[in-house]
Amino acid sequence: MLSVRAVYCRLSGGHVTSSRLTPSATALLLHQRLQPHAAATQTWGLVNHRLYSEDTRVSAPPLEMRNDLTRVKRVVVKLGSAVITREDECGLALGRLASIVEQVAELQNQGREMVMVTSGAVAFGKQKLRHEAVMSMSMRQNLTNLNADRNAEVSPRQQIRPPSLEPRACAAAGQSGLMSMYDAMFQQYGLKTAQVLVTKPDFQNEFSRSNLRSTLSELCKLKIVPVINANDAVAPPPEPDKDLAGVISVKDNDSLAARLAVEMGAELLIIMSDVNGLYTAPPGQPDSRLLNTFSPFNADGSKIVIGDKSRVGVGGMDSKVKAATWALKNGTNVVICNGCEEKAIINIVKGKKVGTFFTMTPSQGTPVEVQAREARDGGRQLQSLTGEHRSAIVNKLADLLLERKSDIIAANQKDVSEAYNQGMSQSMMARLFLNDQKLKTLAAGLRQIADTSHNALGRVLKRTRIAEDMELRQISVPIGVLLVIFESRPDALPQVAALSICSGNGLMVKGGREASHSNKILHSLVQEALEPFAPPETVSLVSRREDINDLLHMHEYIDLVIPRGSKQLVHQIQESSQHIPVLGHSEGICHVYIDEDIDPDVAFRIVIDSKCDYPAACNAMETLLIHQKHRQGPLFDQICEKLRNEGVDFQPGPRLSTMLKFGPSLSASLRTEYSAMECAIEVVDDVDEAIQHINQFGSHHTDTIVTNNEYNADKFLRQVDSACVFKNASTRFADGYRFGLGAEVGISTSRIHARGPVGIEGLLTTKWVLRGAGQIARDFTDGSLKFLHEELPLEEVNGASTYHKVSSS
């Protein structure tokens, strides 16, 4: 009798002669030699140099952030029994399994090395053996069952059922069918598979373990997907972990996947089950929340609640957590996710928040759920303060900005230096930079907010006498808790904080990573100003970008999300927010239209200021529209010359480009927000065409007309559909400070309660307060009382201070 290796050596002409060729690799090569059509299409000349029992384990530490998962090369996917087994536990959920195979194949074809650890052999075999058992029953037994199904009086005990099936026998009967199915599925994507059956003793013997590593490594190099399962036909019963040497026992497919992932140096292990991941409490309870990130070595790691195991399989969530913890400790990243979720594997590798990501890095600071709850509580305390006390907090913050300006500027210089070294654009650097003048302007804006907000809360907006001794009032109240997300601009943090404090709202703020040093010190000043009157946690700084997605799902704590930044940021927040309204603008494509009848000097001043005063601002001019009359006159050339002298590059629109024999290249798009010393220029026939152009290509932010024609001005102001529309004024006036609001939490181009620069008024909502004297609805239906619905004056309840005039200073 020839050995397997000897048979292969004869078939291959005796070329493979090394005694170090592993038996498992030899068996694989023999199988592929005997079945050439199933063999991988690879050059076998390198076999002698690859199929040895080399240790391929990687000692690199696990990744710290989800975003780093995009770089993983070798991935182990473990499919739990509950994922691929049908509800009746007899057979496989083929649609679900096909979706998982498609995802694995996609990643494999992208160049990653995918390995599958699968359950399902018992379920597959049970389906086959149960059919055989039914066929072996006598006709009398089957007829008895048929009558029992039709006759409700026949109890289940009187029915004759097929004999119970021993799991090992089911595994033996199901392994071949399970593997054939995987092979057929992967062939649809041009991939080959190889089956590897292992048992616990394979991991206890160093030689066997070494052979297993080299076999799996070679399969990965040959672009073959290994499909691994415990050999349940011969596997001994599971034993308790004997973890004296820090090695997890192989007693289920969770521990098997963890051992395999570590043995073969996989960077990522995905454990798929029928739950979404780890929860703070049993799923379904009101206070239960999915943990997107979990550090098992953190102090809170022992506080999670582990539920019962799934309906099928020998593992459970406890088994998964133990396996994940052991794998993480030994250098493999782990995500536990729901295998029924669409594109779960693909999204995990893209770094998206799917399931629970296990990390060695303990969570820094307070969990965001606690931060949100504390912001809610702090906001209610702010609401209970007097207007003078809230104003005092903001005035104190303004003082601190000037007193600590050297510390602020030093921290800001760190951010600017790091941004410069990373190649940040000049426009973004301008937003990031802080100096003495910016801090003075910022402090002045905060004082303006404080001086004009004493009566912001509790102001009566409507007053009605419903009936005798019944008065209804509509009063202003805070929205609740705001989540403000901004990029680059650190001066936005104290502005937003001041508006939130004076409006009685709790605040959670997330600044850009590029301004981390500046944001940290500015946030500390906000908390210092709060402390005498309200908890410092009323305004919280969110430190991790990964926490934003969690907050966007906490509709029980967060009431309004305000993103300030790029179009991409705003759209991403709008798509991710779950049941929380989003207030913001996506772009600042602002226009200046020069009409036919104008004062040239006014036009020059407005155009230059709108573009050059602060080109990175969202209210800077991005497109200049010129009446066609000026194209042939001196005004057009003079404006172009002045823009060039300021260093502005301009791109002609489609119509203007046909009029220029020589000039710049055609603008790529008239919907471009340049945020730099660059703009588009286009020619229009009249004010009607200018209005049409702005409504079509603008972002509904800010647009202005330069004209001496009152009729054209009125038409422009009425028909341009933007948040801010001006006549003979720079677009740069679209600003909360310049509007007399002190500052703005953002500029809204939405068509909801707040539009344009959003100050304190945009952060308030209302509630109805009814004062009665024991009346009931029946009093009015039976005619005992009558409705009056009489409007009452507001002056006597709000007082003269409601109409406080803003100082021009």
C-alpha positions in Angstrom: 0.0 0.0 0.0 1.5 3.3 -1.1 1.2 6.4 1.1 -0.7 9.4 -0.1 2.6 11.2 -0.5 4.2 8.4 -2.5 1.2 8.3 -4.8 1.5 12.0 -5.5 5.3 11.7 -6.0 4.7 9.0 -8.7 2.1 11.1 -10.4 4.2 14.2 -10.4 7.3 12.4 -11.7 9.0 12.4 -8.3 9.7 16.1 -8.3 8.4 16.7 -4.8 10.9 14.9 -2.6 11.3 17.0 0.5 10.5 15.3 3.7 9.2 18.6 5.0 6.2 18.6 2.7 3.2 18.5 5.1 0.8 15.5 4.8 -2.2 17.8 4.5 -0.7 19.9 1.7 0.3 16.6 -0.1 -3.3 15.3 0.2 -4.5 18.6 -1.3 -2.0 18.4 -4.2 -3.0 14.7 -4.9 -6.7 15.7 -5.0 -6.0 18.5 -7.5 -3.7 16.2 -9.5 -6.4 13.6 -9.8 -9.0 16.3 -10.6 -7.2 18.6 -13.0 -10.3 20.7 -13.8 -10.8 21.5 -10.1 -7.1 22.4 -9.6 -6.1 26.0 -9.2 -4.7 27.6 -12.3 -1.3 28.4 -10.7 2.3 27.6 -11.7 3.5 24.6 -9.6 7.2 25.3 -10.1 7.2 27.1 -6.7 5.7 24.2 -4.8 9.0 23.1 -3.4 9.6 26.6 -1.9 6.2 27.2 -0.4 4.5 24.1 1.0 6.6 23.7 4.2 5.7 23.9 7.8 6.8 27.4 8.2 5.3 29.6 10.9 3.5 32.4 9.3 2.1 34.0 12.4 2.2 37.8 12.6 3.1 39.5 15.9 1.9 43.0 14.9 -0.4 44.5 17.6 -4.1 44.7 16.8 -5.5 47.9 15.1 -7.0 50.6 17.4 -9.7 52.1 15.2 -12.4 50.8 12.8 -11.1 52.9 10.0 -7.9 50.9 10.1 -9.8 47.8 9.0 -9.7 49.0 5.4 -6.0 47.9 5.4 -6.5 44.3 6.5 -5.1 41.6 4.1 -6.1 38.2 5.7 -9.7 37.8 7.0 -11.3 34.9 8.8 -15.1 34.8 8.6 -16.9 32.5 11.1 -20.5 31.6 10.3 -22.5 30.6 13.3 -25.1 27.9 13.1 -27.9 30.4 13.7 -26.8 32.4 10.6 -26.9 29.6 8.0 -29.4 27.2 9.5 -33.1 27.4 8.7 -35.6 28.1 11.4 -36.7 24.5 11.5 -33.0 23.6 12.2 -33.2 21.1 9.3 -31.3 22.4 6.3 -29.5 25.6 5.4 -30.8 29.1 4.7 -29.5 29.2 1.2 -30.4 32.8 0.3 -28.5 34.1 3.4 -25.5 31.8 2.7 -25.4 32.9 -0.9 -25.2 36.5 0.1 -22.3 35.8 2.5 -20.4 33.8 -0.2 -20.9 36.7 -2.6 -19.3 39.2 -0.1 -16.4 36.8 0.6 -15.8 36.3 -3.1 -15.8 40.1 -3.7 -13.1 40.7 -1.1 -11.1 37.7 -2.3 -11.2 39.1 -5.8 -10.0 42.4 -4.5 -6.8 40.7 -3.4 -7.5 39.9 0.2 -7.0 36.4 1.6 -10.3 35.1 2.9 -10.8 32.1 5.1 -14.2 30.7 6.2 -14.9 28.8 9.4 -18.4 27.3 8.9 -21.0 25.5 10.8 -23.9 23.7 9.0 -22.8 20.1 8.5 -25.1 18.8 11.2 -28.1 20.8 9.8 -27.3 19.6 6.3 -26.9 16.0 7.4 -30.0 16.2 9.5 -32.0 17.1 6.5 -30.7 14.1 4.6 -31.0 11.6 7.4 -34.4 12.7 8.4 -35.6 12.1 4.9 -34.0 8.6 5.0 -35.6 7.9 8.4 -39.1 8.9 7.1 -38.6 6.7 4.1 -37.7 3.8 6.4 -40.9 4.1 8.4 -43.7 1.7 7.6 -46.8 2.7 5.6 -48.9 2.3 8.8 -46.7 4.7 10.7 -46.8 7.3 8.0 -50.6 7.0 7.6 -50.9 7.4 11.4 -49.0 10.7 11.2 -51.0 11.9 8.2 -54.3 11.2 10.1 -52.9 13.0 13.1 -52.2 16.1 11.1 -55.8 16.1 9.8 -57.5 15.2 13.1 -57.1 17.8 15.9 -58.3 15.2 18.5 -55.2 13.1 18.0 -52.6 14.2 20.5 -48.9 14.6 19.5 -48.0 11.7 21.7 -50.1 9.4 19.6 -48.1 10.4 16.5 -45.2 8.3 15.4 -42.2 10.4 14.8 -38.9 9.4 13.1 -36.2 8.4 15.5 -34.0 11.1 17.0 -30.8 11.7 15.0 -27.4 11.5 16.5 -25.4 14.8 15.8 -22.2 13.0 14.9 -24.0 10.9 12.3 -25.6 14.0 10.9 -22.2 15.7 10.6 -20.7 12.7 8.8 -23.6 12.7 6.4 -23.7 16.5 5.8 -20.0 17.3 5.4 -19.7 16.3 1.7 -22.9 18.0 0.7 -22.0 21.2 2.6 -18.6 21.3 0.9 -20.1 20.6 -2.6 -22.5 23.5 -2.1 -19.7 25.9 -1.1 -17.7 24.8 -4.1 -20.6 25.4 -6.5 -21.3 28.8 -5.0 -17.7 30.1 -5.2 -17.3 28.7 -8.7 -19.9 31.3 -9.8 -17.2 34.0 -9.0 -14.3 32.1 -10.5 -12.9 30.9 -7.2 -11.8 27.5 -5.9 -12.3 26.2 -2.4 -10.6 23.6 -0.3 -12.1 21.8 2.7 -10.1 21.5 5.9 -11.5 19.4 8.8 -9.8 19.8 12.2 -10.3 18.5 15.7 -9.1 19.6 19.1 -6.0 17.3 19.1 -4.8 19.0 15.9 -4.1 22.1 18.0 -2.5 20.2 20.9 0.3 18.8 18.7 2.9 21.3 17.6 3.7 19.3 14.4 0.1 19.1 13.4 -0.4 22.8 14.1 2.6 23.7 12.1 1.3 21.6 9.1 -2.1 23.3 9.4 -0.5 26.7 9.3 1.6 26.0 6.2 -1.4 24.4 4.4 -3.6 27.3 5.0 -0.9 29.8 4.1 -0.3 28.0 0.8 -4.0 27.9 0.0 -4.2 31.6 0.5 -1.2 32.2 -1.7 -2.9 30.1 -4.4 -6.0 32.3 -4.2 -8.0 29.3 -2.9 -10.7 30.0 -0.2 -10.2 27.5 2.7 -13.5 26.3 4.2 -12.8 25.0 7.7 -15.0 23.1 10.1 -14.6 21.1 13.2 -14.8 17.3 12.3 -17.9 16.8 14.4 -18.2 13.2 13.2 -15.2 12.2 15.5 -14.9 15.3 17.8 -15.0 14.5 21.5 -17.5 16.3 23.8 -16.6 19.8 24.7 -14.6 20.3 27.8 -14.2 23.4 30.1 -11.4 25.7 29.1 -8.0 24.8 30.5 -6.5 28.2 30.2 -3.5 27.7 32.4 -1.1 28.5 29.5 -3.2 31.3 28.0 -4.5 29.1 25.2 -8.2 28.8 24.5 -9.6 25.3 24.2 -11.3 24.3 20.9 -14.8 23.3 22.0 -16.9 25.1 19.4 -16.5 27.0 16.1 -16.1 30.3 17.9 -12.9 29.1 19.7 -11.9 27.2 16.5 -12.1 30.4 14.5 -10.1 32.3 17.1 -7.3 29.7 17.3 -7.2 29.5 13.5 -7.1 33.3 13.0 -4.2 33.6 15.5 -2.3 30.6 14.1 -2.4 31.9 10.6 -1.7 35.6 11.5 -5.1 36.9 10.3 -5.6 40.6 10.9 -9.3 40.4 11.2 -11.8 37.8 12.5 -15.5 38.4 11.8 -17.8 36.3 14.0 -21.3 36.2 12.5 -24.3 35.4 14.7 -28.0 36.1 14.8 -27.6 39.3 17.0 -26.1 42.6 16.1 -23.3 42.5 18.6 -22.8 43.3 22.3 -25.4 45.3 24.1 -25.4 47.3 27.3 -28.5 45.3 28.4 -30.5 42.4 26.8 -31.7 43.5 23.3 -35.2 44.7 23.3 -35.1 46.4 26.7 -35.7 50.2 26.6 -32.3 51.0 28.0 -30.4 48.5 25.7 -27.9 50.0 23.4 -25.5 48.3 20.9 -21.9 48.7 21.7 -20.1 49.7 18.5 -16.8 49.5 20.2 -15.8 47.3 23.2 -12.6 47.0 25.1 -12.7 43.7 27.1 -9.7 44.8 29.1 -11.3 48.0 30.2 -12.7 48.4 33.7 -16.3 48.2 32.4 -15.6 45.1 30.4 -17.0 42.8 33.1 -20.3 44.7 33.3 -21.8 43.6 30.0 -24.8 41.2 30.1 -24.4 37.9 28.3 -27.6 36.3 27.1 -28.4 32.7 26.4 -26.9 30.8 23.6 -28.6 30.6 20.2 -31.3 28.1 19.3 -28.7 25.9 17.4 -25.0 25.2 17.8 -23.0 24.6 20.9 -21.7 28.2 21.4 -23.4 31.4 22.5 -22.6 35.0 23.1 -20.4 34.1 26.1 -18.4 31.7 23.8 -18.1 34.5 21.2 -16.9 37.1 23.7 -14.3 34.7 25.2 -13.1 33.7 21.7 -12.9 37.4 20.6 -11.1 38.5 23.7 -8.5 35.7 23.3 -8.0 36.5 19.6 -7.6 40.2 20.3 -5.1 39.6 23.1 -3.1 37.6 20.6 -3.0 40.2 17.9 -6.1 39.6 15.8 -8.9 42.2 15.5 -12.4 41.0 16.0 -15.9 42.1 15.0 -19.0 40.3 16.2 -21.9 41.1 13.9 -25.3 39.9 12.6 -24.9 37.6 9.7 -28.4 38.5 8.5 -27.4 42.1 7.9 -27.0 43.1 4.3 -23.4 43.6 3.1 -22.2 43.2 6.7 -18.7 41.7 5.8 -18.1 44.3 3.0 -19.1 47.2 5.3 -16.9 46.0 8.1 -13.8 45.9 5.9 -14.8 49.4 4.7 -14.5 50.5 8.3 -18.2 51.2 8.7 -19.9 50.8 12.0 -21.3 47.3 11.8 -21.5 45.0 14.9 -19.2 45.3 17.9 -15.5 46.1 17.2 -13.2 44.7 19.9 -10.2 46.9 20.6 -7.3 46.9 23.0 -7.6 50.7 23.4 -9.8 51.5 26.4 -12.4 54.2 25.7 -11.0 57.6 26.5 -13.1 59.9 28.7 -16.8 59.6 29.4 -18.9 57.4 27.1 -21.0 59.5 24.7 -24.3 58.1 26.0 -23.3 59.5 29.4 -22.2 62.8 27.9 -25.5 63.1 26.1 -27.5 62.4 29.3 -25.4 64.9 31.2 -25.9 67.5 28.5 -29.7 66.9 28.8 -29.6 67.4 32.6 -27.3 70.5 32.3 -29.6 72.1 29.7 -32.5 71.8 32.1 -30.5 73.5 34.8 -29.6 76.3 32.3 -33.3 76.7 31.6 -34.0 77.2 35.3 -31.5 80.1 35.6 -32.4 83.7 35.1 -31.5 85.4 31.8 -29.0 87.5 33.7 -27.2 84.4 35.0 -27.0 82.9 31.5 -25.6 86.1 30.2 -23.1 86.2 33.0 -21.7 82.8 31.9 -21.2 84.1 28.3 -19.6 87.4 29.5 -17.2 85.3 31.6 -16.3 83.2 28.6 -15.6 86.4 26.6 -13.3 87.6 29.4 -11.5 84.3 29.4 -10.8 84.4 25.7 -8.9 87.6 26.1 -7.2 86.7 29.4 -5.9 83.3 28.1 -5.2 84.5 24.5 -1.6 83.6 24.7 -2.4 80.0 25.7 -5.1 79.8 23.0 -2.8 81.1 20.3 0.0 78.7 21.4 -2.4 75.7 21.1 -3.6 77.0 17.8 -0.1 77.3 16.4 0.4 73.6 17.1 -2.6 72.8 15.0 -1.5 75.2 12.2 2.0 73.7 12.2 0.7 70.1 12.0 -1.8 71.1 9.3 0.9 72.7 7.2 3.1 69.6 7.5 0.2 67.5 6.3 -0.3 69.7 3.2 -3.6 71.4 4.1 -4.9 73.9 1.6 -4.5 77.6 2.1 -8.3 78.1 2.3 -8.6 75.5 5.1 -5.6 77.0 6.9 -7.3 80.4 6.9 -10.3 78.9 8.7 -8.0 77.1 11.2 -5.8 80.1 12.1 -6.5 82.3 15.2 -4.8 85.6 16.1 -5.4 88.6 18.4 -7.9 90.2 16.1 -10.0 87.1 15.7 -10.1 86.6 19.4 -11.2 90.2 20.0 -13.9 90.0 17.4 -15.0 86.7 18.9 -15.2 88.1 22.4 -17.2 91.1 21.1 -19.6 88.8 19.4 -20.1 86.8 22.6 -20.9 90.0 24.6 -23.4 90.9 22.0 -25.1 87.6 22.5 -25.1 88.0 26.2 -26.5 91.6 26.1 -29.4 90.7 23.8 -30.6 87.4 25.2 -31.9 88.2 28.6 -35.5 87.5 27.6 -34.9 84.7 25.0 -36.5 82.1 27.2 -40.1 82.3 28.5 -41.0 85.1 26.1 -44.7 85.1 25.3 -45.3 84.9 21.5 -49.0 84.5 21.5 -51.7 85.2 24.2 -55.3 84.2 23.8 -58.3 84.3 26.2 -60.0 81.0 25.5 -62.9 81.7 27.8 -63.6 83.4 31.0 -60.8 82.6 33.5 -58.9 80.6 30.8 -55.8 82.1 29.2 -53.5 80.3 26.7 -50.0 81.4 26.1 -47.4 80.2 23.6 -43.9 80.8 25.1 -40.3 80.2 23.9 -38.4 77.3 25.2 -35.1 75.5 24.4 -35.0 72.8 21.8 -33.1 70.5 24.2 -29.7 69.1 23.3 -27.8 70.2 20.2 -25.1 68.2 18.5 -22.9 70.6 16.4 -20.3 69.1 14.1 -17.8 71.5 12.4 -14.6 71.3 10.5 -11.4 73.4 10.8 -12.8 76.5 12.5 -12.0 76.5 16.2 -13.6 79.9 16.8 -17.0 78.1 16.1 -16.8 76.3 19.4 -17.2 79.3 21.8 -19.7 80.9 19.4 -21.9 77.8 19.4 -21.4 77.3 23.1 -22.5 80.9 23.8 -25.7 80.6 21.7 -26.5 77.2 23.4 -26.0 78.6 26.9 -28.1 81.7 26.3 -30.9 79.6 24.7 -30.8 77.1 27.5 -29.8 74.2 25.4 -27.4 71.4 26.3 -24.6 71.0 23.8 -22.4 68.3 22.4 -19.8 69.6 20.0 -17.4 67.7 17.7 -14.6 69.8 16.1 -12.3 68.8 13.3 -9.2 66.7 14.2 -7.0 69.3 12.6 -8.1 71.8 15.4 -7.8 69.4 18.3 -5.4 71.4 20.4 -7.4 74.6 19.9 -10.7 72.9 20.6 -9.4 71.4 23.8 -8.4 74.6 25.4 -11.4 76.5 24.2 -13.7 73.8 25.6 -11.9 74.0 28.9 -12.7 77.7 29.0 -16.4 77.1 28.3 -16.6 74.6 31.2 -14.7 77.1 33.5 -17.3 79.8 32.7 -20.2 77.4 33.3 -19.1 76.0 36.6 -20.4 78.6 39.0 -23.9 78.4 37.6 -24.4 75.0 35.8 -22.6 71.7 35.5 -19.6 71.9 33.2 -20.8 68.8 31.5 -23.6 70.9 30.0 -21.3 71.5 27.1 -19.3 68.3 26.1 -16.6 67.9 23.6 -16.8 64.7 21.6 -13.3 63.4 21.1 -13.7 60.5 18.6 -15.2 60.6 15.1 -16.5 57.1 15.7 -18.8 58.4 18.4 -20.7 60.6 16.0 -22.6 57.6 14.5 -23.7 56.5 18.0 -25.0 60.0 18.8 -26.9 60.2 15.5 -28.9 57.2 16.8 -29.6 58.6 20.3 -32.9 60.4 19.5 -33.9 60.1 23.1 -31.0 62.5 24.1 -30.2 64.5 20.9 -32.9 66.9 19.5 -31.1 68.7 16.7 -28.0 68.1 14.7 -26.2 71.0 13.1 -23.3 70.2 10.8 -21.0 73.0 9.7 -18.5 72.1 7.0 -18.2 70.6 3.5 -21.0 69.4 1.4 -19.8 65.8 1.9 -19.9 66.2 5.7 -23.5 67.6 5.7 -24.8 64.9 3.3 -23.1 62.2 5.4 -24.7 63.5 8.6 -28.1 63.8 6.9 -27.9 60.2 5.7 -26.7 58.8 9.0 -29.1 60.6 11.3 -31.8 58.4 12.7 -35.0 60.3 13.6 -33.1 63.4 14.5 -33.6 66.5 12.4 -30.5 68.1 10.7 -30.2 71.8 10.3 -27.5 73.1 7.9 -26.4 74.0 4.4 -24.5 71.9 2.0 -22.6 74.6 0.1 -22.1 78.3 -0.2 -22.4 79.0 -3.9 -23.1 82.7 -3.7 -23.7 85.1 -6.6 -23.2 88.8 -7.3 -25.3 90.1 -10.3 -24.3 93.4 -11.9 -27.4 94.8 -13.5 -27.6 97.2 -16.5 -28.0 100.4 -14.6 -25.3 100.6 -11.9 -22.7 102.8 -10.2 -19.4 101.3 -11.3 -17.6 102.2 -8.1 -20.3 100.5 -6.0 -20.0 97.4 -8.3 -16.2 97.3 -7.9 -16.3 97.5 -4.1 -19.0 94.9 -3.7 -17.4 92.4 -6.1 -13.9 92.7 -4.6 -15.2 92.5 -1.0 -17.6 89.6 -1.7 -14.7 87.5 -3.2 -11.6 88.7 -1.5 -12.5 89.7 2.1 -12.5 86.0 3.2 -12.6 83.7 0.2 -12.8 80.5 2.4 -16.0 81.7 4.0 -19.3 80.1 2.9 -20.7 83.6 2.1 -18.0 84.5 -0.3 -18.9 85.1 -3.9 -18.3 82.1 -6.2 -20.0 83.2 -9.4 -20.2 86.7 -10.9 -23.1 87.4 -13.3 -22.8 90.4 -15.6 -25.5 92.1 -17.7 -24.7 91.5 -21.4 -24.6 95.3 -22.0 -21.3 95.5 -20.0 -19.5 92.8 -22.0 -18.6 95.3 -24.8 -18.1 98.2 -22.4 -15.2 99.2 -20.1 -16.8 97.8 -17.0 -16.2 94.1 -17.8 -12.4 94.7 -18.5 -12.1 96.8 -15.4 -13.7 94.2 -13.1 -11.5 91.5 -14.5 -8.4 93.6 -14.1 -9.3 94.4 -10.5 -9.9 90.7 -9.7 -6.5 89.8 -11.3 -4.8 92.5 -9.2 -6.2 90.9 -6.1 -4.9 87.5 -7.2 -8.2 86.0 -8.2 -8.3 83.5 -11.0 -11.6 83.3 -12.9 -13.3 80.7 -15.1 -15.7 81.8 -17.8 -19.1 80.2 -18.1 -20.3 78.6 -21.4 -21.8 81.8 -22.9 -18.9 84.0 -21.9 -16.3 81.6 -23.2 -17.8 81.8 -26.7 -17.3 85.6 -26.6 -13.6 85.4 -25.6 -11.1 84.8 -28.4 -8.3 84.3 -25.8 -8.8 83.7 -22.2 -9.0 81.2 -19.4 -10.4 77.7 -19.9 -14.1 77.0 -19.6 -15.4 76.6 -16.1 -15.9 72.9 -15.3 -19.2 73.6 -13.5 -21.3 76.6 -12.5 -22.1 74.7 -9.2 -18.6 75.0 -7.8 -17.8 76.3 -4.3 -14.1 77.3 -4.8 -13.5 78.6 -1.2 -10.3 80.2 -2.6 -9.2 83.1 -4.7 -11.1 81.8 -7.7 -14.5 82.3 -9.2 -16.7 81.8 -12.2 -18.0 84.6 -14.5 -21.0 84.4 -16.8 -23.0 86.8 -19.0 -26.8 87.1 -18.8 -29.3 89.1 -20.8 -31.3 90.7 -18.0 -32.4 90.4 -14.4 -34.9 87.6 -15.3 -32.1 85.4 -16.7 -30.0 86.2 -13.6 -32.8 85.1 -11.3 -33.2 81.9 -13.3 -29.5 81.2 -13.3 -29.2 81.7 -9.5 -32.2 79.5 -8.7 -30.8 76.8 -11.0 -27.1 76.8 -10.1 -27.0 78.4 -6.7 -27.1 76.7 -3.3 -29.9 79.0 -1.9 -27.3 80.6 0.5 -26.7 84.3 -0.3 -27.1 86.3 -3.5 -26.9 90.0 -4.2 -27.9 92.4 -7.0 -26.0 95.6 -7.8 -28.4 98.0 -9.4 -29.9 101.5 -9.5 -33.2 100.2 -10.9 -35.7 99.8 -8.0 -38.1 97.6 -10.1 -35.3 95.1 -11.0 -34.1 95.2 -7.3 -37.6 94.4 -6.0 -38.0 91.6 -8.5 -34.6 90.1 -7.6 -35.3 90.3 -3.9 -38.8 88.6 -4.3 -37.9 85.9 -6.8 -34.4 84.7 -5.8 -35.1 81.6 -3.6 -32.2 82.0 -1.2 -31.9 82.3 2.6 -30.3 85.8 2.2 -31.0 88.1 -0.7 -29.3 91.6 -0.8 -29.4 94.8 -2.9 -26.2 96.8 -3.3 -24.4 95.0 -0.4 -21.6 92.5 -0.2 -22.5 88.8 0.3 -20.2 88.9 3.3 -23.0 90.5 5.3 -24.7 87.1 5.6 -23.3 86.5 9.1 -24.7 86.3 12.5 -22.5 88.9 14.0 -23.1 91.4 11.2 -26.9 90.7 11.5 -26.7 91.7 15.1 -27.2 88.1 16.4 -23.8 88.1 18.1 -22.8 84.9 16.3 -24.4 82.1 14.5 -24.6 78.4 15.1 -24.6 78.0 11.3 -26.3 79.2 8.2 -29.3 77.2 7.2 -30.4 76.8 3.6 -33.2 74.5 4.7 -36.9 75.6 4.5 -37.7 74.9 8.1 -38.2 77.2 11.1 -34.7 78.7 10.9 -33.2 79.9 7.6 -30.1 82.0 7.0 -27.7 82.8 9.9 -29.1 80.9 12.9 -28.8 82.8 16.2 -30.6 82.2 19.4 -34.1 82.4 17.8 -33.3 79.5 15.6 -32.4 77.4 18.7 -35.7 77.8 20.3 -39.1 76.2 20.0 -42.3 76.8 21.8 -44.7 75.2 24.2 -48.4 76.0 25.1 -49.3 77.0 28.6 -53.0 77.0 29.6 -54.2 78.5 32.9 -57.8 77.5 33.8 -60.1 77.5 36.8 -61.5 74.0 36.7 -63.2 74.0 33.3 -63.8 70.8 31.4 -64.6 70.1 27.7 -68.2 69.2 28.5 -68.9 72.7 29.8 -68.5 73.9 26.3 -70.3 71.1 24.5 -73.4 71.4 26.7 -73.5 75.2 26.4 -72.6 76.0 30.0 -69.6 78.0 28.8 -68.7 79.7 25.5 -65.4 80.0 23.7 -64.1 83.6 23.4 -60.8 83.1 21.5 -59.8 86.7 22.2 -56.3 87.9 21.2 -54.6 89.6 24.1 -51.7 92.2 24.0 -48.2 91.0 24.6 -46.5 94.1 26.0 -47.9 93.8 29.5 -46.5 90.2 29.9 -43.2 90.6 28.1 -42.3 94.2 29.1 -40.3 96.8 27.3 -37.1 94.8 27.6 -38.5 92.4 25.0 -37.8 95.0 22.4 -34.2 95.8 23.5 -32.3 97.5 20.8 -28.8 96.1 19.9 -26.0 98.6 20.4 -24.2 99.5 17.3 -20.9 98.9 19.1 
